[in-house]
Amino acid sequence: MNIRFIGIGLVLLLGLADCAVSRPPAVSPPPVPAVQRDVFEEGLKAYQNRDYAKAVRQFQSVIVRFPGSPLLEEAQWMIGKSYEADNAFERAVKEYRSFLVNFPNSSHRYEAVLRIDFLESLVHERTTRRSFTRHVGIALSGDPGTAPARWEKSLETVTLDGTRTVVLPGYGPNGVYFKTDQAAVIKETVPVAVKAAHARGLKLWIRLPARHLPWFKAPGEERDLRYDPVKKRIAPTTALDLFNPTTLDRLGRFYLDLAATGADGIVIDEESLIEAWEGFSPAALSGFLQDFGEPLLADRLILPSGTPEKTEPTPESIGTPLFWRWSGWKNREVLNRLAEVFKAVRGRYPDLDWVRIFPASAVTQPHIVLARSGIDLLEEKQHGVDYFVVAWPVDQKQDNPFLLLDRLVELVGDSKRVVALVPTAEERWASSHLNDFQGAGLLFLEAEKEPGAPLTRRRH
């Protein structure tokens, strides 16, 4: 045996062995800057204190403010967990799915898959348990106390099959028609109408605004502020500031007082929950600063035009990236706060229907309506709305108005949760197209008889 080759072999074996056991130096995770860690830990603290809305805002702030942060994975994971803990199961599923796409190799991957399967079964069970019905009937104006004498004849015109429903205003120009300490009371006639409706076997929905309530008993500091892009100044409004916790508590008690009348549903009778230039209250500005780490400066919301504005510009044409960031943020925050009110009221009145009225443009021009009126149908669906009423654009020039209904049904996912609001002047037209409604509801809208309280006009 050649000793020289044996020696060479031993050297090679030893070298290979040395290569096998050697390891690259361990790479430490990048350090987390203190400001990022503070925002994240504030979210964890809120989560532990069961303040899930704040927790979500903090974790979203980490994602928005610190792209590339080592905390992004945990921040998005905690957003999903916060939604789940707050019983917002559909939003939690959406967040977990997004998490799997963004972090496919995460150590949370297996648990995320399990949570999605579990929560989807809960959502299915919840949807199955809360049965939706097709609502058909009329929407009347005026004092609810006079409605029973008027609805008998009006209901004769409704030949569509479904749950007979009457929609009445819960308010007038100077106050409301039910007992409450939160607003001026004209007279207490809603309970009279409720009793008459139930004796007749009818459902009764009462409509009220959510923010533009000039007769609501709220001091000036609980009213919102808006930016005037023409005069370049901040101006007061009559709209409630839903970013103010005290105001939100008042609104919750207000709706509880209405639910106590025995009404079957509350219709949010407001085209715009928060308009383009609203949302400049101190509470709103503080929330934006906390979530994004930068102050909201009004002069940075509009692209420079070079010439002074003489009329209020359309936001979708002149809004800067900051405008769109602010617009999306404030719209979601208002919906989050209204969802808290819905949840609190539904905790005591679980069978109460929450209904929203939308202009047709919310379906046909969603980008423009989002900018001007803060309406996002998909977001509203995730925030506790049961039925979606669309103001019907009966226009003979329109090729097929039922395409609008088809789109809305596709967005909502259930034709029974969609209701068309058609003027009584178009009753004959609607009656000749009953088969085209394909399971959606139908309400005939009586011509307005009380100034200041229409169903579809925007209030300022």
C-alpha positions as CSV (number, residue, x, y, z in Angstrom):
1,M,0.0,0.0,0.0
2,N,1.3,3.4,-0.9
3,I,1.7,5.3,2.4
4,R,1.9,8.6,0.5
5,F,-1.6,8.2,-0.9
6,I,-3.0,7.1,2.5
7,G,-1.6,10.3,4.0
8,I,-3.2,12.5,1.3
9,G,-6.5,10.7,1.8
10,L,-6.4,11.3,5.5
11,V,-5.7,15.0,4.9
12,L,-8.6,15.3,2.5
13,L,-11.0,13.5,4.9
14,L,-10.0,15.7,7.7
15,G,-10.5,18.8,5.5
16,L,-13.9,17.7,4.5
17,A,-14.8,16.9,8.1
18,D,-13.7,20.4,9.1
19,C,-15.8,21.9,6.3
20,A,-18.8,19.8,7.5
21,V,-18.7,21.0,11.0
22,S,-17.9,24.6,10.4
23,R,-20.9,27.0,10.4
24,P,-21.2,30.6,9.1
25,P,-21.4,33.1,11.9
26,A,-24.9,33.6,13.2
27,V,-26.6,36.7,11.8
28,S,-28.4,38.7,14.4
29,P,-31.8,40.2,13.5
30,P,-31.5,43.8,12.7
31,P,-32.1,46.1,15.7
32,V,-35.5,47.6,16.0
33,P,-35.5,51.4,16.3
34,A,-37.0,52.6,19.5
35,V,-39.8,54.6,17.8
36,Q,-40.9,51.5,15.9
37,R,-40.8,49.4,19.0
38,D,-42.8,52.0,21.0
39,V,-45.6,52.1,18.5
40,F,-45.8,48.3,18.3
41,E,-45.7,47.9,22.1
42,E,-48.5,50.5,22.4
43,G,-50.5,48.2,20.2
44,L,-49.7,45.2,22.3
45,K,-50.8,47.1,25.4
46,A,-54.1,48.1,23.8
47,Y,-54.6,44.4,22.7
48,Q,-54.0,43.2,26.3
49,N,-56.4,45.9,27.6
50,R,-59.1,44.7,25.0
51,D,-59.1,48.0,23.2
52,Y,-58.9,46.2,19.9
53,A,-59.8,49.3,17.7
54,K,-56.8,51.1,19.1
55,A,-54.6,48.0,18.8
56,V,-55.5,47.8,15.1
57,R,-54.6,51.4,14.6
58,Q,-51.3,51.0,16.2
59,F,-50.3,47.9,14.3
60,Q,-51.5,49.5,11.0
61,S,-49.4,52.5,11.9
62,V,-46.3,50.3,12.1
63,I,-47.0,49.1,8.6
64,V,-47.7,52.5,7.1
65,R,-45.0,54.5,8.8
66,F,-42.1,52.0,8.8
67,P,-41.9,50.1,5.5
68,G,-39.2,47.5,5.8
69,S,-39.4,47.3,9.6
70,P,-38.5,44.0,11.2
71,L,-41.8,44.3,13.0
72,L,-44.0,44.2,9.8
73,E,-44.7,40.4,10.1
74,E,-45.8,40.6,13.7
75,A,-47.7,43.8,13.2
76,Q,-49.9,42.2,10.5
77,W,-50.3,39.1,12.5
78,M,-51.6,41.1,15.4
79,I,-54.0,43.0,13.2
80,G,-55.7,39.7,12.4
81,K,-55.7,38.6,16.0
82,S,-57.2,41.9,17.1
83,Y,-60.0,41.7,14.6
84,E,-60.7,38.1,15.7
85,A,-60.7,39.1,19.4
86,D,-63.2,41.9,18.6
87,N,-65.5,39.3,16.8
88,A,-64.9,41.0,13.4
89,F,-64.4,37.5,12.0
90,E,-64.7,38.4,8.3
91,R,-62.1,41.1,8.6
92,A,-59.9,38.8,10.5
93,V,-60.1,36.2,7.8
94,K,-59.2,38.8,5.2
95,E,-56.2,39.9,7.2
96,Y,-55.0,36.3,7.8
97,R,-55.2,35.6,4.1
98,S,-53.2,38.7,3.3
99,F,-50.7,37.7,6.0
100,L,-50.1,34.3,4.3
101,V,-49.5,36.1,1.0
102,N,-47.1,38.6,2.5
103,F,-45.2,36.2,4.8
104,P,-45.5,32.7,3.3
105,N,-42.6,31.3,5.4
106,S,-43.8,32.8,8.7
107,S,-43.7,30.6,11.8
108,H,-47.4,31.7,12.2
109,R,-48.3,30.1,8.8
110,Y,-49.8,26.9,10.2
111,E,-51.8,28.7,12.8
112,A,-53.1,31.3,10.3
113,V,-54.5,28.5,8.1
114,L,-56.2,27.0,11.1
115,R,-57.7,30.3,12.1
116,I,-59.0,30.9,8.6
117,D,-60.8,27.5,8.6
118,F,-62.2,28.0,12.0
119,L,-63.4,31.6,11.5
120,E,-64.9,30.9,8.1
121,S,-67.1,28.2,9.8
122,L,-68.1,30.8,12.4
123,V,-69.0,33.3,9.8
124,H,-71.1,30.8,8.0
125,E,-72.8,29.8,11.2
126,R,-73.5,33.4,12.1
127,T,-74.8,34.2,8.6
128,T,-77.0,31.2,8.7
129,R,-78.3,32.0,12.1
130,R,-79.2,35.6,11.2
131,S,-81.7,35.1,8.4
132,F,-82.3,37.8,5.9
133,T,-85.6,38.3,4.2
134,R,-86.8,40.2,1.2
135,H,-88.3,43.5,2.3
136,V,-91.0,45.1,0.2
137,G,-93.2,48.1,1.1
138,I,-93.3,51.9,1.3
139,A,-91.3,54.8,2.7
140,L,-93.4,57.6,4.0
141,S,-92.6,61.1,5.2
142,G,-94.1,63.2,7.9
143,D,-95.1,62.6,11.5
144,P,-95.0,58.9,12.3
145,G,-98.3,59.3,14.3
146,T,-100.2,60.0,11.0
147,A,-98.6,57.2,9.1
148,P,-101.0,54.3,10.0
149,A,-103.9,56.2,8.3
150,R,-101.8,56.5,5.1
151,W,-100.0,53.2,4.7
152,E,-103.0,51.0,4.1
153,K,-103.8,52.5,0.7
154,S,-100.1,52.8,-0.2
155,L,-99.3,49.1,0.6
156,E,-102.0,48.0,-1.8
157,T,-99.7,49.1,-4.7
158,V,-97.0,46.7,-3.5
159,T,-97.6,43.3,-5.2
160,L,-94.1,41.9,-4.9
161,D,-93.7,38.9,-2.5
162,G,-91.7,39.6,0.7
163,T,-91.8,41.0,4.2
164,R,-94.2,43.9,4.3
165,T,-92.1,46.8,5.6
166,V,-92.9,50.5,6.3
167,V,-90.1,53.1,6.6
168,L,-90.8,56.2,8.6
169,P,-88.8,59.2,9.6
170,G,-87.7,59.3,13.3
171,Y,-87.0,63.0,13.0
172,G,-88.1,66.3,11.6
173,P,-86.5,69.7,11.1
174,N,-86.5,70.6,14.8
175,G,-86.1,67.3,16.6
176,V,-87.1,63.7,16.9
177,Y,-90.4,61.7,17.4
178,F,-89.3,59.5,20.3
179,K,-88.3,59.9,23.9
180,T,-84.6,60.6,24.4
181,D,-82.4,62.9,26.5
182,Q,-79.9,63.3,23.6
183,A,-82.0,65.5,21.3
184,A,-84.9,67.9,21.1
185,V,-88.2,66.0,21.1
186,I,-91.0,67.1,18.8
187,K,-93.5,64.5,20.0
188,E,-93.3,60.8,21.0
189,T,-95.2,59.2,18.0
190,V,-92.8,56.5,16.9
191,P,-94.1,54.1,19.6
192,V,-97.6,54.7,18.3
193,A,-96.6,53.8,14.8
194,V,-94.6,50.7,16.0
195,K,-97.7,49.4,17.9
196,A,-99.9,50.0,14.8
197,A,-97.5,48.3,12.4
198,H,-97.0,45.2,14.6
199,A,-100.8,44.9,15.0
200,R,-101.0,44.8,11.2
201,G,-98.2,42.3,10.9
202,L,-95.8,44.8,9.4
203,K,-92.1,45.5,10.0
204,L,-91.3,49.1,10.9
205,W,-87.9,50.7,10.1
206,I,-87.2,54.2,11.4
207,R,-84.7,56.4,9.6
208,L,-82.2,58.8,11.2
209,P,-79.0,60.5,10.3
210,A,-75.7,59.4,11.8
211,R,-73.7,62.7,11.9
212,H,-75.6,65.6,10.5
213,L,-78.0,66.2,13.4
214,P,-78.4,69.9,14.1
215,W,-81.0,69.3,16.8
216,F,-78.7,66.8,18.7
217,K,-77.7,68.0,22.2
218,A,-74.0,68.2,21.7
219,P,-71.8,71.2,22.6
220,G,-69.7,72.9,20.0
221,E,-66.6,70.9,20.9
222,E,-68.4,67.7,19.9
223,R,-69.1,69.0,16.4
224,D,-66.8,68.4,13.5
225,L,-64.7,71.0,11.6
226,R,-64.2,71.2,7.8
227,Y,-61.6,72.8,5.6
228,D,-62.8,75.4,3.1
229,P,-60.5,74.9,0.1
230,V,-61.6,78.2,-1.5
231,K,-61.2,80.5,1.6
232,K,-58.3,78.4,2.9
233,R,-59.6,78.2,6.4
234,I,-61.1,75.8,8.9
235,A,-64.9,76.3,9.5
236,P,-67.4,74.7,12.0
237,T,-70.1,72.3,10.9
238,T,-73.3,70.9,12.4
239,A,-72.0,67.3,11.9
240,L,-71.1,65.3,15.0
241,D,-67.4,64.5,15.6
242,L,-67.4,60.7,15.8
243,F,-63.7,60.9,16.6
244,N,-64.7,62.3,20.0
245,P,-65.4,59.4,22.5
246,T,-68.0,61.5,24.4
247,T,-69.9,62.2,21.2
248,L,-69.8,58.5,20.2
249,D,-71.2,57.5,23.6
250,R,-74.1,60.1,23.2
251,L,-74.9,58.7,19.7
252,G,-75.0,55.1,21.1
253,R,-77.5,56.1,23.8
254,F,-79.5,58.0,21.2
255,Y,-79.9,54.9,19.1
256,L,-80.6,52.7,22.1
257,D,-83.5,55.1,22.9
258,L,-84.9,54.6,19.4
259,A,-84.4,50.8,19.6
260,A,-86.4,50.8,22.9
261,T,-89.5,51.9,21.0
262,G,-89.7,48.4,19.5
263,A,-88.8,49.5,16.0
264,D,-87.6,46.6,13.8
265,G,-84.8,48.5,12.1
266,I,-82.8,51.7,12.1
267,V,-82.1,53.2,8.7
268,I,-79.0,55.4,8.5
269,D,-80.6,58.2,6.4
270,E,-77.4,60.0,5.3
271,E,-75.9,60.0,1.9
272,S,-72.5,61.1,3.2
273,L,-71.1,59.8,6.5
274,I,-68.1,62.2,6.2
275,E,-67.6,64.5,3.3
276,A,-64.5,65.3,1.4
277,W,-63.3,68.2,3.5
278,E,-64.7,67.2,6.9
279,G,-62.7,65.6,9.6
280,F,-60.6,68.5,11.0
281,S,-61.7,68.3,14.6
282,P,-58.9,68.2,17.2
283,A,-59.7,64.5,18.0
284,A,-59.4,63.6,14.3
285,L,-56.2,65.5,13.8
286,S,-54.7,63.9,16.9
287,G,-55.7,60.4,15.7
288,F,-54.1,61.0,12.3
289,L,-50.9,62.2,13.9
290,Q,-50.8,59.2,16.2
291,D,-51.3,56.7,13.3
292,F,-49.1,58.3,10.7
293,G,-46.5,60.2,12.7
294,E,-47.1,63.4,10.8
295,P,-49.5,66.3,11.2
296,L,-52.3,66.8,8.8
297,L,-51.6,70.1,7.0
298,A,-54.6,71.3,5.0
299,D,-52.5,73.1,2.3
300,R,-50.8,69.8,1.4
301,L,-54.1,68.1,0.5
302,I,-54.6,70.0,-2.8
303,L,-52.4,70.0,-5.9
304,P,-51.2,73.6,-6.6
305,S,-53.2,75.1,-9.5
306,G,-51.5,78.4,-10.0
307,T,-54.8,80.3,-9.9
308,P,-57.1,81.0,-6.9
309,E,-60.1,78.7,-6.6
310,K,-63.4,80.5,-7.0
311,T,-65.6,77.4,-6.4
312,E,-65.0,74.4,-4.2
313,P,-62.9,71.9,-6.3
314,T,-63.8,68.3,-6.8
315,P,-61.4,66.3,-4.6
316,E,-60.9,63.4,-7.0
317,S,-59.3,65.8,-9.5
318,I,-57.0,67.9,-7.2
319,G,-56.3,65.6,-4.3
320,T,-52.6,64.9,-3.4
321,P,-51.4,61.5,-2.2
322,L,-51.7,62.9,1.3
323,F,-55.4,63.6,0.6
324,W,-56.1,60.0,-0.5
325,R,-54.2,58.7,2.5
326,W,-56.2,61.0,4.8
327,S,-59.5,60.3,3.0
328,G,-59.2,56.5,3.3
329,W,-58.1,56.7,6.9
330,K,-60.9,58.9,8.1
331,N,-63.5,57.0,6.2
332,R,-62.4,53.7,7.8
333,E,-62.2,55.3,11.2
334,V,-65.8,56.7,11.0
335,L,-67.0,53.3,10.0
336,N,-65.1,51.7,12.8
337,R,-66.7,54.0,15.3
338,L,-70.2,53.5,13.9
339,A,-69.6,49.7,14.0
340,E,-68.9,50.1,17.7
341,V,-72.3,51.8,18.1
342,F,-74.0,49.1,16.1
343,K,-72.4,46.4,18.2
344,A,-73.4,48.0,21.5
345,V,-77.0,48.5,20.4
346,R,-77.2,45.0,18.9
347,G,-75.9,43.6,22.2
348,R,-79.2,44.6,23.8
349,Y,-81.4,44.3,20.7
350,P,-80.0,41.4,18.7
351,D,-82.8,41.3,16.1
352,L,-82.6,44.9,15.2
353,D,-81.8,45.5,11.5
354,W,-79.2,48.1,10.5
355,V,-79.9,49.6,7.1
356,R,-78.0,52.1,4.9
357,I,-79.3,54.2,2.0
358,F,-76.8,54.8,-0.8
359,P,-77.0,56.9,-4.0
360,A,-76.7,54.9,-7.2
361,S,-73.4,56.5,-7.9
362,A,-71.9,54.5,-5.0
363,V,-72.2,51.5,-7.3
364,T,-71.5,53.1,-10.7
365,Q,-68.8,55.6,-9.7
366,P,-67.2,54.2,-6.5
367,H,-63.9,56.1,-6.8
368,I,-65.6,59.5,-7.0
369,V,-68.2,58.8,-4.3
370,L,-65.4,57.5,-2.0
371,A,-63.6,60.8,-2.4
372,R,-66.6,63.1,-2.1
373,S,-68.8,61.2,0.4
374,G,-66.7,58.6,2.1
375,I,-68.9,55.7,0.9
376,D,-67.2,52.3,0.4
377,L,-69.8,49.5,0.0
378,L,-67.3,46.7,0.8
379,E,-66.2,48.4,4.0
380,E,-69.8,49.0,5.1
381,K,-70.6,45.4,4.6
382,Q,-67.8,44.5,7.0
383,H,-69.0,47.0,9.5
384,G,-72.4,45.5,10.5
385,V,-74.8,46.8,7.9
386,D,-77.6,44.3,7.2
387,Y,-79.5,45.8,4.3
388,F,-78.4,48.1,1.5
389,V,-81.0,50.5,0.0
390,V,-80.1,52.1,-3.3
391,A,-81.9,55.2,-4.5
392,W,-83.1,53.9,-7.8
393,P,-82.2,55.9,-10.9
394,V,-85.2,55.3,-13.1
395,D,-84.0,56.8,-16.3
396,Q,-85.5,55.9,-19.6
397,K,-82.2,56.9,-21.3
398,Q,-80.2,54.3,-19.2
399,D,-79.7,51.1,-21.2
400,N,-80.5,48.7,-18.4
401,P,-81.0,50.1,-14.9
402,F,-81.1,46.5,-13.5
403,L,-77.3,46.2,-14.2
404,L,-76.9,48.5,-11.2
405,L,-78.9,46.1,-9.1
406,D,-76.9,43.2,-10.4
407,R,-73.6,44.9,-9.4
408,L,-74.9,45.7,-5.9
409,V,-76.1,42.2,-5.4
410,E,-72.7,40.9,-6.4
411,L,-71.0,43.2,-3.9
412,V,-73.3,42.3,-1.0
413,G,-73.5,38.7,-1.9
414,D,-77.2,38.2,-1.1
415,S,-80.1,39.6,-3.2
416,K,-82.4,39.7,-0.2
417,R,-80.1,42.2,1.5
418,V,-80.5,44.7,-1.4
419,V,-83.5,47.0,-1.6
420,A,-84.4,49.4,-4.5
421,L,-85.9,52.7,-3.4
422,V,-88.2,53.8,-6.3
423,P,-90.3,57.0,-6.4
424,T,-94.1,56.3,-6.3
425,A,-94.3,58.3,-9.6
426,E,-92.5,55.3,-11.2
427,E,-94.8,52.8,-9.6
428,R,-96.3,51.7,-12.9
429,W,-92.8,51.3,-14.5
430,A,-91.6,49.2,-11.5
431,S,-94.7,47.1,-11.4
432,S,-94.2,46.2,-15.1
433,H,-90.6,44.9,-14.3
434,L,-91.2,42.9,-11.1
435,N,-89.5,39.8,-12.5
436,D,-86.4,41.8,-13.1
437,F,-85.7,42.5,-9.4
438,Q,-84.5,38.9,-9.0
439,G,-85.0,38.5,-5.3
440,A,-84.1,42.1,-4.3
441,G,-86.5,44.1,-2.2
442,L,-88.5,47.1,-3.3
443,L,-89.7,50.2,-1.4
444,F,-91.9,52.9,-3.0
445,L,-90.8,56.3,-1.9
446,E,-93.6,58.8,-1.2
447,A,-93.1,62.3,-2.4
448,E,-91.6,64.5,0.3
449,K,-94.2,66.3,2.4
450,E,-92.1,67.6,5.3
451,P,-89.3,70.1,4.4
452,G,-85.9,69.2,5.7
453,A,-86.4,65.4,6.1
454,P,-86.1,63.7,2.7
455,L,-84.7,60.2,2.3
456,T,-82.0,60.8,-0.3
457,R,-81.0,64.5,-0.1
458,R,-77.6,65.2,1.4
459,R,-77.7,67.3,4.6
460,H,-75.1,70.0,5.4
